[in-house]
Amino acid sequence: MSRIMKSMHIVAALTAVALVVAACGSGSESGDVSVDRNTAISAQSLQRLLPVGLSVAPGEKAVVVIGGGTSEMCSIDHTGSLWCWGRPSTGLVQVQASSVSPTPVRIPMPNNQYVTAVSSGPGDATCAIAGGEVFCWGLNNSRIVASNGSYYTAPTRVGNIGSPAIDIAVSSTSACAVVANGAVLCWGDGRQGTMTQEAFVDYNIRGPVTLPFINNAVKITGGFNNFCVISVNAMLQCWGRNANGQLGPGGAEPVFAGREPLLQPGVVDVQVVDVSMGTNHTCVVLTIGSVKCFGQNVFGQLGLDSAVVPSSAVPRTADGFPWRALAINASQESTCVNDIEGQVWCWGRLHGTQRDVWQAQKLVGMSNVMALGGNKRLGGTVCSATWEGRLLCAGYDTTGDLGNGAPVGSESSSAVTIAGFGITPAQNVATTTPPNTVPATTAAPQTTVATTVPATVPATVTVPTVATTVAVTVATTTPSSDSAQVQGSPSTTTGAASTPATTSSGASQATASINGDATALTVPAVTSPSTVRRALSVKVGKKVDAKTMTVFAGISAPKSSKVKVTVSKAGSRFCRTSRTSVQGKKVGVCSVTIGVTPKGQKTRSRTIFVNVVA
């Protein structure tokens, strides 16, 4: 086996290990420190998304994940509880779920399983992942929730998913989940081309069906009748209808293959950190921090002057945003990002103003942002989670989706604080103690380097990626397939919802033995897309700077922040640190922990994989 192929196997196996982590609040980790401990989803590890050493007092809730779509907004707190608000006032309002509220209400999951991902679609259906299983509720016109029934008031288990689910996305007529082995399963109404070619012509095929043209996925987002995923190697693939070029160049009809819109002649920077699909456009954040968008540009939502570029199927750099981005959210007619310093910028039809501006405008009151999300409604709402666990929203309150209880029709061009979330100021004090990335059993020191993030953006290294199709052998014990879907309470019946089936307390396990930056590992299943660290590629002898790694890790770093770069003991065989970068030493995979300490604040720490290629 060639060194490059061996490296590809190592990085895929490492990521598979990172994907198969901690279900149902129990279980433990074992193995080398190179395993990304931020990927473990439990009551304890969800708190690791917060700054290191920041404690949450009894009774406090800290938001760590933001989700939602057209029909409602949702957030996940540090304990894995799901909170939702909004939903349109349709004729079904009398039987809608308890989340019909102008302020966040908790959506209980069967057996109190904690939630790791959530998505709401244009068709008024919402799906969440809890304990590695998929639960959906809301309007069932497209059979996203169940094979029959019109409206489901309670989270209802979707059967036959098989492997533990790690991410979820809902479109207008179907839903898709990424599972632990990187496959994508979709269900609902496939006649818009969002499922398989067979489901495109046969309405009787509801699914879930496995897409044969998507592999090694770790993150998914949905549009109106289309989806995109990011692969283990940070590559973008999309499918579905392409009426406005939101899937890149090519025809409008579905082709039942993974379109790769970023792979254009002469384009080198194609690795993706984040992706979001609006109704008619798609935007991505590249590993170098720049933003590219494609699709319709009527309102300037591509970050380009609509008078000059009314639309573009070819991905174009958002000229209106000249800074470095971390995460992105595309709505029906606007786009928002949070930048490297934790500020939120928007363009297109601005939230709460109804002004069309193609140049990025700072959203007043949203700062120190850790996670970003929004709905796809006309006018729209955008919400964020801060590093202190606060929940902030701005935009037009169509049906309570602003979240602060204001009358329907209210709007705010600046951020409003949603009560009930956040850590008290007394808890948020500076620390001089860096995160302990070395387990007690490890005697050898790690290679570290501390630096200060400069005000200017340093030059970055352009690096190629490895192939996106990788054969991985991971021994996995998966739950038995479901013979039927366990249903909640459709509006056509009476009585309380039956309790969906759940996985047993002994979650399915996955074991991987690899020769790279890890030893034999055994960890429980299920993870969250918000914490999955993908592989950043660099050539032997080349360097990747601290700021690029900070972007890839998804950590906001205000000016004058102190940055600590740590390569694990095992990873020092393949990578070395210098003053402001990590350099590829020889072909292999190393894990690098990035610790960012803003002035007067707690350290924010995440781990990424660096894949060194020849």
N, C-alpha and C positions, 0 to 999 in steps of 0.2 A: 504494500500500500504506500502511495506517495506521501511525502510530508504534508502536502496541501490537503489531500484527502483525509489524512489522519487528523489534521487540525479541524477540518470541517466536521468530522465525527465527534471530536472532543467538544466543540462549541455547541453542537446540537444536543449532545448528551448532557452537558452542563445545564443548558437551558431547560431541557426536559426535567432535570432534577429540580431546578428552580421553579418550574411550573407545577410540580407535584408536591404540594406542601400543605401542611396543617389544616385539617378539617375539624369542625365542630368543637373548637375551643380546647381540645385536649391533644395529647400527642407530644412528641419531643423530636428534636433534631439531633443528628449525630454526624461526625465527620469533621473535615478540615474547616477552618475559618473561611475558606474560599467560597463556601456556600453562602449565597446572599441571604442573610437572616432577615432582611427587610421584606422578603417575599412570603414569609410565614404568616398566614392569616389566622389569628386567634385574638382573644380579648387582650392579650399582652402585646402581640406583634402589630396589631392595628395601631396601637399607641406608638410604635416605632416610626410611624409616618410623621409623628409630631417631633419637634426638636428634642434632641437627646437630653434626658434628665428632667424634662418638663412634666410635672405630675398633674394629674387631673383630680381635683378635689371631689369628694362624694357629692352627688347631685349634679355635677357639671357634665356637659356633653360637648365633645370636640369634634367638629366636622372634618373628615379626612377625604371623602370622595363625593363628587357632584355628578349627577346624571339627570336624565329626563329627555323629553321630546316635545312634540306638539301639545299633547294632552295634559301633561302635568310635569312638575319638577320634583326631584327627589334628591336626598342626600343620605350618606351613610356616616354614622358617628364612630368614634374610636372603639366602641364596644361591639360594632357590627349591627347595630339597630338601624332599621330603615325608616326614614321620615319623608313623607310626600305631602304635596299641597297643590291646589289648582284643580284642573279638569274642567272641560266645557259643560255648560248647562244645557244638555240635550234633553230630549223627551224621556230619556232613561234615568234622569237625575234621581228619581225616587228609589231606584234600586242600585245606584252606583256604589262603588266601594267607599269605605270610610275615609278615603283620602280626598273626598270632595270637601275641601276646606281652604279658606283663604290664608291659613297659617299651617305650619307643618304638624302633621299627626303621625304617630307611630303606626307602621303597618306590621303587625305580628306575623312571624313565619311559623310554620308547623314545628312543634317541639322547640320553639325559640332558637332555631338555627340562626347563626349570624350571617349577614348578607355581605357579599364581596363585590357585586356588580349589579347595575340596574340600568334599564333603558326603557324609554317610552316612545311610541311611534305616532305617526300622523293619524292612524286609524283608531285612536283612543284605546289602545291596549298597552299594558306595561308588563315587562318581564324582569325578574331578578334571579340572581344565583345565590342560593343559600345551602351551605353544606355540600357544595359541588353539584347540586341538583337545580333544575330550572323550574321556576314557578311563574305563572302568568295570570293576569286578571284584567277585567275591563270588557270592552266591546269585542264580540267574537264573530263579526261579520266575515272575516277572512280565515276563521278557524285557527287563529294564533293561540287561543287559550285552550280549546278543546275541539273535538270532532263535531260537536253539536251544541245547541244552546245559544242564546243571543247575548247574554251579559252575565259575567261572573263577578260576584262581590268579594270573593276571597281569593288569595293566592292559590292557584290550582296547579298541581304538579304535571309537568309535561313528561310523558313516558318515553322510553326507548332512546334516551340520550346516550346511555352506555358509559363511556369514560367520564370522569369528573369534568364539569364545565368550568372554564376560567374567565370567559368574557361573553357578553350578550349584546345584541343589537336588534332593534325592531324597526321595520319599515311600515309602509301603509298596508301591505297585504301579506307580509310574512315576517318571520323572526329567524335569526341565525345565532348559533352558539359556537364558540371555539372551545374545544375540549383539550384535555391534558396532552394528548399525543400530537397536537397541532392540526388535527382535522377540523373541518367546519360542517356542522349539521344544520339544516334549515327545514322549516315546516310552515304550513299555512296554505295560501293560494299561490301556486307557482306560475300562474298564467302571465305574469309580468316579467318572467325571465329571471327571477331571483333565486330559483332553486335549480333543479336539474332539467335537462332537455325533455325528459319524459314527463315531468310535472308541468312543463310549459304547455303541453298539448292534452294533458289528462287531468282534469279537475279532481278526479277521485284519489289522486296521489296527494295526501296531506303531509306525509312525512312523520317524524324527521327523516330526512334523506341526507346521506353524506355527499358533499360536492367532490367529484372526482378530479377537479382541476385546481383545488386549493390544498396546499400542504404547508406544514411548519408555521402555522399562524399563531400569534400570541395576543393580538389585539384586533377588535373589529368595531366598525362604525357603520351606521345605516343612514341612507337618504330616504327619498320618497319611494322609489322602486329600484333601489340599487344598494350595494354594500361595497366596502373596501376593508382589507385586512392589512396589518403589518406583520411580516414574517419574522422568524427568529433572527434572520440576518438583516433586519431593519429595511426590508424591501416592501414596496407597495403593490398590491394586486386588487383589482376591482371587477365587479360583474353586475349584470342587470341591464336595465334600459339606460340609454345614453342620449336622450332626446336633446339635451343642451350642452353636450360635450363634457359633462361632469365626470365621465369615466376616461377622458382623454380623447385623442384622435381615434377615428373609426366611425362606423355606422351607428345609427340610433337603436337598431334592433339587438337583442341579446345574442351573444355568440357562444355562451357556455364554455368559456375559457377565462382564465385570469388575465385581464388586461393589465398592462404595466405602463401607465401613462407617463411615468418619469423617465423611462428608458428611451430618450430621444437622441438622435445623432449629435455628437459633439458634447453631450451633457455628461459631466463627471460626478457631480455631487447628487447621489440618488438615495442615500440612506436616510431613513425617516425616523423621527422621534415621536411624532403625533400626527393624527389625521382626523378630520371632521368633515361630514357631508351635510350641506344645507339642502334645501329643496331642489335647487337647480345648479349648485356649484359645490366644488370640493376644494379644501385647502389642506396643506401639509406643512409641518415644521421639519426642516432638514436637520441633520446632526450638526451642521455648521451654524444653526440658529436662524437661518433665513427662512422666509415663508414663500411658498409657491401655491398658486391657485389656478383653477381651470373650470370652465363652464360659463354660465350666464353672468353678465356684468352690468345689468340694467341700472342698478343702484350704486355701482362702484364697489360691489362686494368682493371683487378680485383684488382690490387694492390698486386698481388701474383706472385712469380717466375713462369713464363710460362713453364720452363723446368721441374718443379716439379708438377705444377697444370695447365695443358693445358686448362681445363674447370672445372666448378663446378656448378651443379644445386642447390646444397645446399648453402645458403648464407654463405659467409666466410668474416671474418673481414679483411679489407685491411691492411695487415701487413706493407705495404710500407708507410702508413700514420699514425703515432703514436700520432697525436695531435687531438684537438677538431675541428670539422667542423661545419659550419653553413648551407651552401647550396652546391649543387652538380650539375654538368653537365656531362652527358655521351654522347660521340660521337660514331663514327663508330669504332674507335680503341683506344680511350683514355678516361680518366676521369679527371676532374678538380674539385677542391673544393675551397671555401674560408673559412679560419679558423676563430677562435674566435678573432684574432687580425686584421682581414681584409686583410690578405695575401692570394694569390692564389697559389695553388700547383697542379701539374699535373703528371700523370703517364700513361704508355702505350706508344703509338707512340707520342712523344712530338711534340707540335705545332711548326712549323717553323724549325724543325731540322731533322725530319724523323728518329730519334733515338728511339729505343724501350727500355724503362726503367720501371721496375715494382715498383721501389722505388720512392716516391713522390719527385718531383723537384720543387723548388720555381720558379714561373714565374716572371722574372725580370720586374720591372716597374709597376706591379699591386699591389697596396697597398691601404689601407683604403677603401676596397670594401664593398658595401652595397648589390648589386645584381649581379648575375652571369648567363650567358647564352651562348649558342654556337650552331653551326650547326653540322650535322651528316655526313658531307662530308668526303671522304678519305683525310687525311691530316689535314683537319678541321681548324676552326677558333673558338676562344673563346673570348667573350667580357664581360666587366663588367661595372657596374655603381658605382661610388665612392660616398662617403658621401658628397662630394662637387658638385655632379651632373655631373661629367665628364664622358665621354664615352671612354673606352680603349679597344683595340682589339689586338690580337696576333694570329699568325698561318700562314697558306698558303692561298694566295689570288687566288682562283681558277677562280672566275668570278666576282671579285669586292667585295667579302664578307669580306675582311679585313677592308673596310670602309674608308680608307684614300686617295683613288684616285690613289694608286700606280698601275703600269702596271700589267695586269693579269699575274700570274705566280710568282709574288713577294712573299716573305715570311719573317716573322719576328719572332724570338724566344723570343723577349721581347715585352712589350706592346708599342703600338703606340697610340697617342692621336688623337681622331677624332674631327676635328675642329667644332665649332659651339655649343658645349655643355659645361656646367660648370658654376660655380659661381665665380666671380672675387675675388681675394685674399682679397680685401678690405671688402667684405661681410663676409668673413670667419674668424671671430675673436672670441676669447674665451668669454664665458659668465659666470658670477657667479650666475645668476638667474636660479634656477631649474624650470622645467616645472610646470605650475599650473594645478594640477589634481583635484582641488576642485572648483566646480562652485560657483558663487557668492551667490547663495541661500543656500548653505550648510554652517552652522555655526560650526558644530562639526569638530574637527581636525581629520586627518587620521593618521593611524599608519605607521610610516616610520622608516627606518633604513639605514644609510649610511655606506658603507664599501669600501675597496680598493681591486680590483681584484689582487690576488697574482700571482706571476710568475709561480708557480707550480699549477697543476690541483688538486683541493681538491677531497677527496673521495665523491662519489655521492650515493644517495639513490636509490635503485632499488624498483620500485613500480609497482603493477599490474594495469591493465586497467579495466574499466568497460566493459560490453557487448557492442558489436558494433551495435546491432539492438535495436533501441529505438523508441517507439511510441511517436510522438510529435503532438500536436494539435496546429496549427497556422492558424488563420483566414486570408486568403489571397485573394485579388481580383486580378486575373491574366488577362492579355490581352486576347482578344478573339482569338481563333485559326485561322490560316491563311488558306484560301481555296486554295491559289496558291502561288508559290514563285514569288517574284518580282525580275526580272532579270536585269542584267547589259547588257553590249554589248559583246556577243560572237563573236569570230573571223569570224563566217560565215555570220554575218550581218554587215550592215553599219549604221552610225549615232551615235549620242552621247548616253551614257548610260542613261537609265531611272532612276529616283531617287527612291531608295528603300523606302518602307513604313517604318515609324518609329512609336514609341509609342507616345502617346499624351504627352503634357507638364505636365499633371497631372499624374505622374508615379504611377504604381500600389503600393498599400500600404499593409503592413503586420502588424498585431497587435498581441502581445503575452503578456499574463498575467501570471507571475510565482511567486513562493514563495521563490525563492532563492535570489541571490545577484543582484536584480534589482526590479524595480517596473513596473507598466504597461507602456509599451513603444509603441510608434508609430513612425516609421521611413520609409522614402521612400525606394524604391527597388534598388538593384544592388550593387555589391561589386567587389573586385579584389582579386585573390588568393594570390597576393604578400602581402596583408595586413591582411588576415583572420588569427585570432588567435584561435588555437584549444585548447582543454582541456588537461592539464597536470595533471595526477592523482597522489595522495599521500594518504597513509593511515592515519587514525586518530592517532595522537601522533608522527608521523614520520615527518621528515624535508626534504625539497628540497632546495639545496643550490643556492645561487645567480648566480653562473656560469652556472648551469644547466638551470635556468630560462632565462638567457641571451641567451644561445644557442637556446632554444625553441622559444624565441621572435625574433630570427634572427638578433641580434645586434652584430656587431663586437666590441670587447672591448680590445684595446691594453693594454699591461702591464702598471700598475700604474693608470689605469682608476678609477675614482670614480663611484661607483654604488649606486644608491638610490632605495630601494625597498619600494613600497607603496601599502598597502592593503586598498581598498575602505572602507568607513564607514559601508556600509551594509555588506561587506565581512568580517568584523572583528568578526562577529558571528561564522564564520567557520574557519578562519585562523588567526594566529598571527605571527608577525615578531620577529625574534631574531637578533643577531648581523650580521649574514651572511646568513640567510635562512628564509623561510616561513614554519611554522609548521601547520599541520592539527589539528584543534581544535575540530570540530564535523562534522558529515556528512552534506555536502552541497557544494555549489560552491561559490568561491570568485574570484574577479578580482584583479590582481596584476599588477601594472604599474612598469616597469623596466626602470630606467633612467641611461644611461651610459655617463659619461663625460670624454673623453680622455683629457690628459694634453694639455692645450692650444687650445682646440677645443670646439665646441658647444655640448650641451647635445643631445643624441639620445634616444628617448623615444618610447616604445611600450607597449601594454597591453596584458596580457594573462589571460586565465581562469585556475584556479587551482581547480580540482575536488577532494574533500575529501571523501574517501570511508572508510567503516568499515573494 
